Amino acid sequence: MKEKIYEFLRTIPKGKVVTYGQIAEYLGNKHLARTVGNILHNNPDEYKYPCYKVVDSKGNLSKHFAFGGIEKQKEKLEREGIVVNSYKVDLNKYGFLNKK
């Protein structure tokens, strides 16, 4: 499962985000969102596997982002052109898997 999650992260385009739940659904079980979060917290390579592109179901950034905290996650997202307001992104605008 861990490898599937990390490889999925590599498919998220620049300027887009996904939720923990969306990754869990991709794995086949929407109830695995917390497990996805725990796996991402142990990401072995932040550059190869861009876990900063994962937010919660409401678009909130992670208070415990593994590579420098919430400010670092915000900075990385903003570098990709994603607008972050009050540590939250607009999933309708920046969501990768949103159905249009």
Beta strands, then each sheet from edge to edge (+ up, - down):
strand 1: 18-19
strand 2: 54-55
sheet 1: 1+ 2+
end
